[in-house]
């Protein structure tokens, strides 16, 4: 099942409500979703009160240059890995004024897959200033847009769960 635009927007609103209740701001670091989470968040009126900034780091060089992801991590684990998204989330915190960050990297297809990382493999991480660090690997189904939409939904749900 593909998340609808309305369902995604509702998740963005709920994310904003959870952040507002805590009085904290969010930063995002995105690869395969290309800024979709940031676009969705900023569609919510008043989001400037709880969304600090976003990083679109599609290439490994961008992940390294903008977020400080170690080249050794990228070489050892690959761009689509829990170690990489954890470093992306930590980098988003370090390079922003946010108190919580989400990071997404994955293989949305149709190409780029390997036997170990098929199309639909998406890694998501969350980091908080208090030291909380979480990461997960999802196997999402659907076409490129469906995989990307599901990744954004999972990332936003993760923020809400961490804060509630």
Backbone as CSV, one residue per row, in Angstrom:
resi,resn,N_x,N_y,N_z,CA_x,CA_y,CA_z,C_x,C_y,C_z
1,UNK,0.845,-1.182,0.000,0.000,0.000,0.000,0.888,1.242,0.000
2,UNK,0.600,2.156,-0.879,1.366,3.394,-0.989,0.764,4.471,-0.096
3,UNK,1.614,5.151,0.682,1.074,6.259,1.479,0.512,7.337,0.550
4,UNK,-0.654,7.813,0.870,-1.256,8.872,0.057,-0.637,10.213,0.435
5,UNK,-0.799,11.179,-0.452,-0.321,12.524,-0.148,-0.954,13.026,1.149
6,UNK,-2.232,12.743,1.331,-2.928,13.198,2.545,-2.349,12.523,3.784
7,UNK,-2.056,11.236,3.697,-1.488,10.510,4.839,-0.089,11.023,5.164
8,UNK,0.713,11.302,4.135,2.053,11.845,4.357,1.974,13.231,4.990
9,UNK,1.077,14.056,4.490,0.909,15.398,5.053,0.494,15.297,6.521
10,UNK,-0.411,14.385,6.826,-0.857,14.201,8.209,0.316,13.775,9.094
11,UNK,1.187,12.906,8.582,2.379,12.518,9.342,3.282,13.716,9.602
12,UNK,3.431,14.577,8.603,4.243,15.787,8.780,3.626,16.694,9.847
13,UNK,2.312,16.831,9.824,1.638,17.628,10.865,1.862,17.026,12.249
14,UNK,1.719,15.701,12.354,1.908,15.021,13.635,3.351,15.166,14.123
15,UNK,4.298,15.121,13.182,5.700,15.328,13.522,5.875,16.722,14.109
16,UNK,5.295,17.711,13.459,5.376,19.084,13.955,4.764,19.235,15.330
17,UNK,3.649,18.579,15.562,2.999,18.655,16.873,3.886,18.046,17.958
18,UNK,4.510,16.904,17.636,5.390,16.252,18.612,6.616,17.115,18.913
19,UNK,7.181,17.726,17.892,8.326,18.615,18.088,7.929,19.861,18.871
20,UNK,6.785,20.434,18.532,6.309,21.643,19.202,6.048,21.399,20.683
21,UNK,5.473,20.232,21.002,5.211,19.900,22.413,6.503,19.903,23.226
22,UNK,7.586,19.495,22.606,8.882,19.435,23.278,9.677,20.733,23.140
23,UNK,9.243,21.616,22.236,9.969,22.855,22.005,11.316,22.644,21.341
24,UNK,11.391,21.647,20.466,12.663,21.346,19.797,12.509,21.401,18.282
25,UNK,13.674,21.407,17.614,13.699,21.517,16.152,14.319,20.276,15.535
26,UNK,13.926,20.017,14.292,14.345,18.862,13.508,15.233,19.295,12.354
27,UNK,16.239,18.478,12.065,17.026,18.598,10.838,16.901,17.268,10.094
28,UNK,16.997,17.323,8.778,16.917,16.094,7.987,18.149,15.969,7.101
29,UNK,18.566,14.721,6.898,19.669,14.396,5.986,19.132,13.310,5.063
30,UNK,18.999,13.641,3.779,18.348,12.720,2.852,19.244,12.382,1.674
31,UNK,19.152,11.140,1.260,19.833,10.699,0.053,18.783,10.248,-0.965
32,UNK,18.314,9.014,-0.880,17.404,8.481,-1.912,16.087,9.242,-2.005
33,UNK,15.693,9.927,-0.956,14.432,10.666,-0.985,14.601,12.084,-1.519
34,UNK,15.818,12.511,-1.745,16.098,13.752,-2.452,15.422,14.998,-1.902
35,UNK,15.200,15.064,-0.605,14.569,16.234,-0.016,13.067,16.117,0.157
36,UNK,12.514,14.949,-0.121,11.064,14.753,-0.015,10.586,14.990,1.411
37,UNK,11.331,14.518,2.413,10.919,14.744,3.803,10.897,16.240,4.107
38,UNK,11.932,16.950,3.699,11.975,18.393,3.927,10.867,19.127,3.209
39,UNK,10.578,18.715,1.970,9.503,19.342,1.208,8.156,19.116,1.887
40,UNK,7.948,17.906,2.359,6.684,17.575,3.014,6.536,18.353,4.321
41,UNK,7.594,18.412,5.094,7.567,19.133,6.367,7.273,20.614,6.146
42,UNK,7.935,21.210,5.159,7.751,22.650,4.941,6.431,22.986,4.261
43,UNK,5.680,21.967,3.858,4.329,22.202,3.350,3.363,22.524,4.482
44,UNK,3.745,22.181,5.705,2.902,22.430,6.873,3.089,23.887,7.319
45,UNK,2.018,24.667,7.349,2.142,26.048,7.812,2.721,26.113,9.222
46,UNK,3.647,27.025,9.437,4.258,27.186,10.744,5.434,26.262,11.006
47,UNK,5.827,25.478,10.005,6.902,24.510,10.220,8.243,25.165,10.533
48,UNK,8.392,26.448,10.238,9.654,27.119,10.564,9.888,27.166,12.073
49,UNK,8.847,26.926,12.856,8.997,26.896,14.315,9.635,25.593,14.795
50,UNK,9.613,24.545,13.957,10.127,23.251,14.408,11.002,22.522,13.386
51,UNK,11.174,23.074,12.195,12.077,22.466,11.203,13.233,23.423,10.966
52,UNK,14.439,22.997,11.308,15.593,23.885,11.274,16.257,23.919,9.896
53,UNK,16.555,22.759,9.321,17.167,22.704,7.990,17.227,21.271,7.491
54,UNK,17.513,21.169,6.182,17.666,19.867,5.562,18.914,19.812,4.703
55,UNK,19.476,18.624,4.613,20.641,18.355,3.779,20.255,17.301,2.756
56,UNK,20.484,17.583,1.495,20.297,16.577,0.451,21.699,16.140,0.049
57,UNK,22.041,14.932,0.429,23.393,14.420,0.213,23.308,13.133,-0.602
58,UNK,23.103,13.317,-1.894,22.871,12.175,-2.777,24.156,11.401,-3.046
59,UNK,25.254,12.095,-3.214,26.528,11.414,-3.506,27.282,11.117,-2.219
60,UNK,28.226,10.184,-2.311,29.077,9.901,-1.158,29.900,11.132,-0.786
61,UNK,30.360,11.872,-1.802,31.143,13.080,-1.532,30.321,14.087,-0.731
62,UNK,29.053,14.241,-1.075,28.186,15.159,-0.335,27.986,14.684,1.105
63,UNK,27.807,13.381,1.282,27.653,12.849,2.645,28.895,13.173,3.472
64,UNK,30.057,13.020,2.851,31.318,13.309,3.536,31.493,14.811,3.762
65,UNK,31.349,15.603,2.705,31.622,17.045,2.778,30.622,17.795,3.660
66,UNK,29.344,17.489,3.532,28.316,18.262,4.229,28.000,17.738,5.634
67,UNK,28.141,16.417,5.822,27.711,15.815,7.087,28.843,15.166,7.867
68,UNK,30.018,15.077,7.259,31.148,14.476,7.963,31.128,12.965,8.025
69,UNK,30.354,12.316,7.142,30.377,10.850,7.102,31.794,10.431,6.711
70,UNK,32.360,9.531,7.478,33.746,9.103,7.237,33.842,8.309,5.935
71,UNK,34.887,8.592,5.156,35.130,7.814,3.940,35.297,6.339,4.274
72,UNK,35.913,6.051,5.413,36.098,4.664,5.824,34.753,3.967,6.037
73,UNK,33.777,4.689,6.577,32.438,4.119,6.776,31.795,3.828,5.431
74,UNK,31.883,4.790,4.515,31.295,4.611,3.184,31.947,3.442,2.452
75,UNK,33.248,3.312,2.563,33.951,2.227,1.882,33.644,0.870,2.503
76,UNK,33.606,0.824,3.830,33.395,-0.452,4.514,31.947,-0.920,4.478
77,UNK,31.011,0.025,4.622,29.604,-0.346,4.779,28.732,0.039,3.604
78,UNK,29.160,1.022,2.808,28.360,1.508,1.692,27.446,2.637,2.118
79,UNK,26.941,3.341,1.123,26.052,4.473,1.395,24.738,4.022,2.008
80,UNK,24.287,2.830,1.636,23.027,2.295,2.157,23.371,1.318,3.271
81,UNK,23.537,1.875,4.456,23.908,1.063,5.618,23.546,1.816,6.890
82,UNK,23.351,1.075,7.950,23.050,1.702,9.228,24.217,2.551,9.743
83,UNK,25.483,2.094,9.619,26.571,2.976,10.052,26.574,4.318,9.313
84,UNK,26.289,4.297,8.014,26.284,5.539,7.245,25.144,6.452,7.671
85,UNK,23.926,5.928,7.796,22.818,6.820,8.175,22.967,7.329,9.608
86,UNK,23.579,6.544,10.480,23.845,7.056,11.828,24.797,8.245,11.766
87,UNK,25.843,8.140,10.940,26.769,9.267,10.793,26.098,10.442,10.092
88,UNK,25.197,10.169,9.153,24.445,11.252,8.505,23.602,12.003,9.529
89,UNK,22.881,11.262,10.377,22.026,11.898,11.387,22.868,12.697,12.385
90,UNK,23.985,12.126,12.820,24.866,12.833,13.736,25.435,14.086,13.068
91,UNK,25.784,13.992,11.786,26.297,15.140,11.056,25.260,16.235,10.908
92,UNK,24.003,15.842,10.687,22.932,16.834,10.580,22.773,17.588,11.899
93,UNK,22.900,16.876,13.007,22.850,17.545,14.314,24.037,18.492,14.483
94,UNK,25.209,18.009,14.137,26.434,18.792,14.338,26.479,20.047,13.470
95,UNK,25.829,20.001,12.310,25.867,21.125,11.371,24.552,21.909,11.349
96,UNK,23.821,21.862,12.455,22.549,22.594,12.551,22.343,23.043,13.993
97,UNK,21.227,23.668,14.211,20.833,24.065,15.565,19.683,23.183,16.064
98,UNK,19.441,22.083,15.375,18.359,21.167,15.733,18.751,20.310,16.933
99,UNK,17.736,19.770,17.604,17.954,18.864,18.722,17.682,17.404,18.352
100,UNK,17.091,17.187,17.175,16.840,15.837,16.677,17.028,15.860,15.160
101,UNK,17.544,14.755,14.643,17.748,14.648,13.199,17.308,13.277,12.720
102,UNK,16.863,13.253,11.465,16.574,11.992,10.798,17.482,11.898,9.578
103,UNK,17.786,10.678,9.166,18.601,10.449,7.974,18.039,9.263,7.211
104,UNK,18.056,9.379,5.871,17.511,8.338,5.001,18.495,8.087,3.866
105,UNK,18.802,6.813,3.609,19.599,6.420,2.448,19.092,5.062,1.989
106,UNK,18.930,4.901,0.683,18.391,3.633,0.216,18.545,3.425,-1.269
107,UNK,18.010,2.314,-1.708,18.011,1.939,-3.125,16.558,1.923,-3.583
108,UNK,16.155,3.004,-4.242,14.767,3.149,-4.678,14.523,2.520,-6.043
109,UNK,15.592,2.187,-6.761,15.449,1.524,-8.055,15.200,2.493,-9.189
110,UNK,15.038,1.999,-10.375,14.997,0.564,-10.675,16.371,-0.099,-10.667
111,UNK,17.466,0.660,-10.750,18.809,0.085,-10.742,19.471,0.277,-9.398
112,UNK,20.744,-0.077,-9.328,21.556,0.143,-8.148,21.537,-0.975,-7.127
113,UNK,20.787,-2.014,-7.380,20.651,-3.093,-6.412,21.824,-4.072,-6.498
114,UNK,22.043,-4.775,-5.403,22.974,-5.898,-5.348,22.224,-7.063,-4.704
115,UNK,22.756,-8.271,-4.778,22.079,-9.379,-4.095,21.914,-9.133,-2.591
116,UNK,22.887,-8.454,-1.970,22.801,-8.178,-0.540,21.879,-6.994,-0.234
117,UNK,21.766,-6.071,-1.201,20.935,-4.881,-1.008,20.027,-4.710,-2.228
118,UNK,18.889,-5.422,-2.220,17.970,-5.324,-3.353,17.242,-3.983,-3.390
119,UNK,16.611,-3.705,-4.511,15.761,-2.510,-4.614,14.765,-2.545,-3.459
120,UNK,14.590,-1.421,-2.819,13.696,-1.324,-1.672,14.418,-1.358,-0.340
121,UNK,15.739,-1.593,-0.358,16.513,-1.545,0.882,16.698,-0.085,1.263
122,UNK,16.220,0.284,2.429,16.323,1.657,2.911,16.780,1.627,4.363
123,UNK,17.788,2.439,4.660,18.278,2.582,6.026,17.866,3.960,6.537
124,UNK,17.367,3.983,7.752,16.898,5.226,8.378,17.523,5.308,9.762
125,UNK,17.949,6.516,10.129,18.499,6.721,11.471,17.925,7.994,12.068
126,UNK,17.965,8.030,13.385,17.547,9.195,14.147,18.622,9.463,15.202
127,UNK,18.917,10.710,15.435,19.880,11.087,16.464,19.329,12.276,17.220
128,UNK,19.575,12.279,18.525,19.135,13.387,19.369,20.332,13.950,20.123
129,UNK,20.233,15.206,20.495,21.303,15.854,21.241,21.604,15.167,22.564
130,UNK,20.627,14.455,23.115,20.843,13.776,24.395,21.663,12.494,24.259
131,UNK,22.107,12.192,23.033,22.917,11.001,22.797,22.158,9.820,22.232
132,UNK,20.845,9.902,22.153,20.049,8.825,21.572,20.435,8.635,20.109
133,UNK,20.698,7.402,19.723,21.028,7.058,18.346,20.312,5.756,18.005
134,UNK,19.485,5.786,16.959,18.759,4.598,16.515,18.863,4.478,15.013
135,UNK,18.919,3.249,14.532,18.927,3.014,13.089,18.176,1.728,12.793
136,UNK,17.609,1.671,11.600,16.900,0.483,11.160,17.079,0.321,9.661
137,UNK,16.965,-0.907,9.217,16.978,-1.208,7.786,15.622,-1.777,7.417
138,UNK,15.005,-1.191,6.397,13.687,-1.613,5.929,13.824,-2.239,4.547
139,UNK,12.939,-3.133,4.233,12.803,-3.671,2.883,11.423,-3.234,2.402
140,UNK,11.404,-2.193,1.585,10.154,-1.590,1.137,9.830,-2.070,-0.276
141,UNK,8.552,-2.249,-0.553,8.160,-2.718,-1.877,7.500,-1.583,-2.654
142,UNK,7.430,-1.788,-3.956,6.783,-0.819,-4.820,7.734,-0.260,-5.851
143,UNK,7.216,0.700,-6.620,8.066,1.359,-7.606,8.897,2.433,-6.915
144,UNK,9.690,3.144,-7.684,10.610,4.138,-7.120,9.899,5.151,-6.219
145,UNK,8.808,5.722,-6.683,8.084,6.712,-5.885,7.469,6.094,-4.636
146,UNK,6.957,4.872,-4.755,6.362,4.216,-3.587,7.418,3.943,-2.515
147,UNK,8.583,3.485,-2.934,9.661,3.211,-1.987,10.071,4.504,-1.296
148,UNK,10.228,5.563,-2.067,10.644,6.840,-1.484,9.583,7.381,-0.518
149,UNK,8.308,7.290,-0.900,7.227,7.758,-0.031,7.180,6.951,1.261
150,UNK,7.345,5.646,1.155,7.328,4.794,2.348,8.521,5.093,3.256
151,UNK,9.661,5.414,2.654,10.848,5.756,3.447,10.610,7.042,4.242
152,UNK,10.038,8.047,3.590,9.736,9.306,4.279,8.742,9.052,5.412
153,UNK,7.711,8.266,5.140,6.712,7.966,6.165,7.357,7.266,7.363
154,UNK,8.224,6.295,7.101,8.887,5.576,8.189,9.778,6.513,9.003
155,UNK,10.479,7.413,8.330,11.355,8.354,9.033,10.555,9.289,9.930
156,UNK,9.445,9.796,9.423,8.610,10.697,10.231,7.960,9.953,11.393
157,UNK,7.485,8.738,11.132,6.908,7.951,12.232,7.945,7.711,13.335
158,UNK,9.191,7.506,12.931,10.264,7.311,13.894,10.484,8.524,14.775
159,UNK,10.409,9.717,14.194,10.538,10.952,14.984,9.412,11.015,16.014
160,UNK,8.200,10.774,15.558,7.031,10.830,16.452,7.182,9.825,17.589
161,UNK,7.592,8.583,17.270,7.746,7.555,18.296,8.838,7.914,19.295
162,UNK,9.927,8.484,18.812,11.008,8.887,19.724,10.546,9.963,20.702
163,UNK,9.702,10.856,20.242,9.306,11.994,21.072,8.090,11.728,21.937
164,UNK,7.310,10.709,21.616,6.089,10.430,22.399,6.310,9.384,23.472
